[in-house]
């Protein structure tokens, strides 16, 4: 509760030297504390040890670890945690929307478009969609990296598909303005127009500057 990592580690070491074995709760609490402190190497070590003993971390703690991996651009550790969660679905560790969000964050952080596309495809197949903030970020990536490879184009097309299923997004509405901007950069005026219509139908506000750009491009074409 106080994120006192050093005290937690000292207490755990005392427990290991005592006649009482560390149990499932001991490991869960230690892992929770090391993850909250931002110590990814130690958290990874604790998780590996508890798994070897047949103990399971909680889903929130796994997501906390994935968030830590995203913050520190730790791709290898993120994949390891995520794969463990997939293998331990019977223990209630099936990845949820937040798990995928953090894994996409890691992929974006290491600038691996193939990894981003792969995770996003699995996320959609699992019945989830990125948050509005993450969708905006991915559309920005598409806009900035236009013409830089097939994976970027695949990501752009995936974002179009997700926009058509925007009702699956939790929280804020899909960032249609960002998709319109991106479509104009890709010179896809028809998609930009279609997106504006969808935004109007769903009563999603679109900045007048974006609409003005679309009108100008439409007139020019």
N, C-alpha and C positions, 0 to 999 in steps of 0.2 A: 504493500500500500504506500510505502514511503520511498520506493525505488532505491533502497539502500543495498546496492549490489555487493559491495565489499563485505558488509555484515552478513548478507545472505550466504555468500561463499564461505565465510568463516564458520557460520553456523552449520552449513552442510558438511564441511570437513570434520567438524566435531562429531556430527551424527555418524559419519562413516567410520570414525575411530571408536565409537561406542558399541555396545553389545546389541543395539537395535539397528536393523537394516533400514536404509532409506526406502520409502514406499512410493507408490504412484503419486500421491499428493505432494510428497517432498520434491520430486523431480518437476512436477507441474509448476509448483510455486517458484522453484529456483529458475526454471526456464522463463517463466513470466517476468521475473525480476531482471534477469540478464538481458532479455529482449527489450524491456522498458528502458533500460539504461543505454541501449544502442550498441551493446557489445556483440556484434555479429559472430566473430570467431568463437567466443565463449558460448554463445547461445547454440551455435552449430554443434559444438563439442558436447554440450549437455543433452541436446536432442538425440544425437547419435548414441550416447550412452543409455539414455532411457529407452530408446527403441530397441537396443540390443537386449534389454532386460524384459521386453514385452510390454512396456508401458506406453500409453498414448498421450500426446499433448492435446489440448483442446483446440477446437476450430478457431476461436478468437486469437489464441496465441500463435497458431500457424499463420494466420493472416497478419498478425503483428510482425512476425519474422519476414514474411513476404514484403511488407511495407518497408522494413529495414533494408532488405535486399534492393528494393527500388531506389531508396534514398542513397544507397552506397554503390549503386550500379554493379551489384554482385550477381552476375548472371548465373554462374555455376551453382552457387548456393540456392538461388531462387528456383532453379530447375530441380535441384535435389529435394527441396522442401515440397514443391508442387507434386512431384512424382510420388513422394511418400504419401501425400494426402490422397492421391488417386488410388494408390494401392491399399489404403486403409479406410475405404469408404464404409466398410461394415462397422467401423468404430465411430461413425459420425463425422468423418473428416473429408467428406466429398467437397471439392472446391465449390465455393459459391461465387456470386457476382463480384464480391470484394476481392476474392482470391485472384480472379482473372484480371481485375483492375490493376492490382499491384504487379502482376506478372507482365502486363502490357507496359506498365510504367518502367519496369526493368528493361524491357526490350527497346523502348524508346530511348532510355537513358544510355544504352550501349550502342545506339544508332545502328541497330540490325533490323533492316526492313523485312527481311525474310522471316525473322523471329516474330516481329510484330504481326505480320499477316497470318502466320501459323497460329499464334495465340488467339487472335481475333476470330479466326474461322472456328476454332474449338469453342470459343466463348459463345458464339452465335448458335452453334450446333447444340450446346448444352442448355439453350433457352435463355441466355442472358444477352445483354447489350451494354456497351460502355455508357458511362454517365455523360451528361451533356458537356461537362467540362473536359472529359477525356476525348469525346467526339470532336470538340473544337480543336483540341491539341493535335489529334490525328489528321484533321483536315488541314491544319497549318503545315504539318509535315508534308502532306501531299502537294500543297501549293508551293512550298519552298524547294521541294525536290523534283519538281516536274521535269520529265525527260531524263531522269537519272536511273532508269532501269525498270525492268518488268515488274519488280516487286512493289515499286511505288505506284505503278498503274493498277496493280492488283488491289492495293490498299484503297486507292481512290474508288474503284468499282465496288469494293466491299462497303465502303462508307455510303455509297449511293443506295445499296441494298438495305442497309440498316436504317437509312432515312425513311424508306418506304414502310418500315415496321416500327416506326417511332413510338407506337403505343406500348412497346415492350420496354422502353426506357423508363427507369425509375426516376422520380424527382422532377427536375426541370425539363422543359420541352426540348426537343432536338434542336441544335443550333442551325436552323435552316439558312440564316444569313451567311454563316461561315461556308456552308455548302454552295450557296449561290456565288460567293466570292471565288471559291475554288473552281467552280464550273466555268466562270468567266476567264480565269487564268488558263484553263485548259481549252478555252475557246469553244466550250460546249453550251451554246446559248439556249438550245432546246431544253437541256437539263435544268439550266438556271431558271427558265420560264416555268417549267413543270414544278420545280421546287417551290417557287413563289406561290403557285396555285395551291400546293399542299399546305404551305404555311398559312395561307388565308383561310383554307378550309378548317384548319385546326386552331384558328384564332391565335397563331403565334406571331408575336410582334417582330417585324423585320425593319431594320434601320432604313430611313429614307435615302441615305447615301448609297446603300446597296441597291435599292430599287432604282435610283437614278442611273447608276452604272449599267444596270441591266437594260433600262430603257434606251440609253445611248448606244449600247452594243446592238440591241435589237434593231434600232433605226439604221445603224450603219450596215447591218447585214441585209 
